[in-house]
Amino acid sequence: MELNPAEMGPVINRLKRAQGQLAAVTRMLEEGRDCKDVVTQLSAVSKAVDRAGFAIIASGLEQCYAAGGEDMDRKELEKLFLSLA
């Protein structure tokens, strides 16, 4: 099953933001920034990547349910999956 590229736009944007945040973490470490600031930024990166992964999984689940006739949209599936995290 292939993901719909049109639906992946927001996921790609989220990952690009996470990439920028990760670069900021690297700079912060190189500059010797405060541990609390680094961990806060690293947490944001982790959450962004997790949410992107959940969105991808939700999209795949939506396609599976659509093939089987199940009546759930992608947002519902994503919310359901996030509740497990």
C-alpha positions as CSV (number, residue, x, y, z in Angstrom):
1,M,0.0,0.0,0.0
2,E,1.4,3.4,-1.0
3,L,0.8,6.6,0.8
4,N,-1.0,9.4,-1.0
5,P,1.6,12.2,-1.6
6,A,-1.1,14.9,-1.4
7,E,-2.0,13.8,2.1
8,M,1.6,13.7,3.2
9,G,2.2,17.5,2.8
10,P,1.5,18.3,6.4
11,V,3.6,15.3,7.5
12,I,6.5,16.5,5.4
13,N,6.2,20.0,6.8
14,R,6.2,18.6,10.4
15,L,9.3,16.6,9.6
16,K,11.1,19.6,8.1
17,R,10.3,21.6,11.2
18,A,11.6,18.8,13.3
19,Q,14.8,18.8,11.2
20,G,15.3,22.4,12.0
21,Q,14.6,21.8,15.7
22,L,17.2,19.0,15.7
23,A,19.8,21.3,14.1
24,A,19.0,23.8,16.9
25,V,19.6,21.1,19.5
26,T,23.0,20.4,18.0
27,R,23.9,24.1,18.0
28,M,22.8,24.4,21.6
29,L,25.0,21.6,22.6
30,E,28.0,23.0,20.7
31,E,27.4,26.4,22.4
32,G,27.2,24.8,25.9
33,R,23.6,25.9,26.5
34,D,21.7,25.1,29.7
35,C,20.6,21.4,30.0
36,K,17.0,22.3,30.6
37,D,16.8,24.3,27.3
38,V,18.4,21.5,25.4
39,V,16.1,18.8,26.8
40,T,13.1,21.0,26.2
41,Q,14.1,21.4,22.5
42,L,14.9,17.8,22.2
43,S,11.5,16.9,23.6
44,A,9.9,19.0,20.9
45,V,11.8,17.2,18.2
46,S,10.8,13.8,19.6
47,K,7.1,14.8,19.7
48,A,7.2,16.2,16.2
49,V,8.7,13.0,14.8
50,D,6.3,10.8,16.8
51,R,3.3,12.8,15.5
52,A,4.5,12.5,11.9
53,G,4.8,8.8,12.4
54,F,1.4,8.5,13.9
55,A,-0.1,10.5,10.9
56,I,1.6,8.2,8.5
57,I,0.3,5.1,10.3
58,A,-3.2,6.7,10.5
59,S,-3.2,7.3,6.8
60,G,-2.3,3.7,6.2
61,L,-4.9,2.4,8.6
62,E,-7.5,4.6,6.8
63,Q,-6.7,2.9,3.5
64,C,-7.0,-0.5,5.1
65,Y,-10.4,0.3,6.7
66,A,-11.6,1.9,3.4
67,A,-10.8,-1.3,1.6
68,G,-12.7,-3.3,4.2
69,G,-15.7,-1.0,4.3
70,E,-15.0,0.3,7.9
71,D,-16.4,3.8,8.4
72,M,-13.6,5.8,10.1
73,D,-11.8,8.9,8.8
74,R,-8.1,9.6,9.0
75,K,-8.5,12.1,11.9
76,E,-10.4,9.5,14.0
77,L,-7.8,6.9,13.3
78,E,-5.0,9.2,14.2
79,K,-6.7,10.2,17.4
80,L,-7.3,6.6,18.3
81,F,-3.7,5.7,17.6
82,L,-2.4,8.7,19.6
83,S,-4.4,7.5,22.6
84,L,-2.2,4.5,22.7
85,A,1.0,6.5,22.9
